[in-house]
């Protein structure tokens, strides 16, 4: 099972998704107090739609997640570089604050992957999510919502 972690007491409130977890191990490794969140189990298919940014988990109602289509991507090189730099900054902050976290190596490797990514290897406008691109070329792909 996969998990969507929302702010608690946010039934029918848009924008309350906080994290996603691909499995129980990832859920248990999130830096959250689970009792203060609404955790909803869902399918791998829906998880991947959100992970690859094809859908957004807009809100929830009891244990039902309301999904909407994501906007179409249309990155120019500067926008994609800014997106990557923001992601790298978030990962670096996590690594600095959690030097003994069980997922440290996974996120450190992903930070290296982002740092070494050649933006000149893409055609612009770039019309899909970076996470989907990495998956398509057989590289590890992680969404910012998976960051502990």
C-alpha positions in Angstrom: 0.0 0.0 0.0 1.0 3.6 -0.6 0.1 6.5 1.7 -1.0 10.1 1.3 -0.4 12.2 4.3 -2.7 15.2 4.7 -3.1 17.8 7.5 -5.6 16.5 10.0 -9.1 17.9 10.2 -9.0 19.2 6.7 -11.8 17.3 5.1 -12.7 19.0 1.8 -10.0 21.6 2.3 -7.8 22.1 -0.8 -4.0 22.1 -0.5 -3.7 20.0 2.7 -1.5 17.3 1.2 1.8 17.2 3.1 3.7 14.1 2.1 3.5 10.9 0.1 5.0 7.5 1.0 5.5 4.6 -1.3 5.3 1.9 1.4 5.1 1.4 5.1 8.9 1.7 5.6 8.9 5.1 3.9 5.9 6.2 6.0 7.7 5.2 9.2 10.8 7.1 8.1 9.0 10.4 7.5 9.9 13.0 10.1 6.3 13.4 11.2 4.2 12.6 14.2 1.7 10.4 12.5 -1.1 11.1 15.0 -1.3 14.7 13.9 -1.9 13.8 10.3 -4.7 12.2 8.3 -3.0 9.2 6.6 -4.9 7.6 3.8 -3.9 4.4 2.1 -4.3 4.3 -1.7 -3.2 2.5 -4.8 0.3 2.4 -6.4 -1.3 3.7 -9.5 -2.6 6.9 -7.8 0.7 7.3 -5.9 2.6 7.2 -9.2 0.3 9.7 -10.8 1.1 12.1 -8.0 4.8 11.2 -7.8 5.2 11.8 -11.5 3.1 15.0 -11.2 0.4 13.9 -13.6 -2.2 14.4 -10.9 -2.5 16.4 -7.7 -4.2 15.1 -4.6 -6.4 18.2 -4.2 -8.2 17.3 -1.0 -9.7 14.4 0.9 -13.2 13.6 2.3 -13.0 11.0 5.1 -10.8 8.3 3.4 -11.4 9.3 -0.2 -8.8 11.4 -2.0 -9.9 13.9 -4.6 -7.5 14.0 -7.5 -7.3 16.6 -10.3 -5.1 16.7 -13.4 -1.9 18.6 -13.2 -1.1 21.6 -15.3 0.9 20.9 -18.5 4.6 21.5 -18.0 6.4 24.0 -20.2 9.8 24.7 -18.7 12.4 26.8 -20.3 16.0 26.1 -19.2 16.1 28.8 -16.6 12.8 27.7 -15.0 13.9 24.1 -14.9 17.2 25.1 -13.3 15.4 27.1 -10.7 13.1 24.2 -10.0 16.1 21.8 -9.6 17.9 24.3 -7.3 14.9 24.6 -5.0 14.7 20.8 -4.8 18.4 20.6 -4.1 18.1 23.2 -1.4 15.3 21.3 0.3 17.3 18.0 0.1 20.4 19.7 1.5 18.5 21.2 4.4 17.0 17.7 5.2 20.5 16.1 5.1 22.0 18.8 7.3 19.2 18.5 9.9 19.1 14.7 9.8 22.6 13.3 9.6 21.6 9.9 10.9 18.3 9.4 9.1 17.8 5.9 7.6 17.2 7.5 4.1 20.3 9.7 4.2 22.1 7.8 1.5 19.1 7.7 -0.8 18.6 11.4 -0.6 22.3 12.2 -0.8 22.5 10.1 -4.0 19.5 11.9 -5.4 21.1 15.3 -4.6 24.2 14.2 -6.5 22.0 13.1 -9.4 20.3 16.5 -9.5 23.7 18.4 -9.1 25.2 16.4 -12.0 22.2 16.6 -14.3 23.0 18.2 -17.6 20.3 20.7 -18.5 21.8 21.0 -21.9 20.9 17.4 -22.7 17.2 18.4 -22.9 15.1 20.0 -25.6 13.1 23.1 -24.6 10.4 23.8 -23.9 10.6 20.8 -21.5 7.1 19.5 -21.3 7.1 16.9 -18.5 8.1 16.7 -14.9 11.7 16.1 -14.0 10.6 13.1 -11.9 8.9 11.5 -14.9 12.0 12.3 -17.0 14.3 10.5 -14.6 11.9 7.5 -14.5 11.8 7.4 -18.3 15.6 7.2 -18.6 15.9 4.6 -15.9 17.3 6.8 -13.1 16.0 7.1 -9.6 13.0 9.4 -9.4 11.8 11.0 -6.2 9.2 13.7 -5.7 9.7 16.5 -3.2 6.6 15.2 -1.3 8.6 12.0 -0.5 11.3 14.0 1.3 11.2 13.0 5.0 
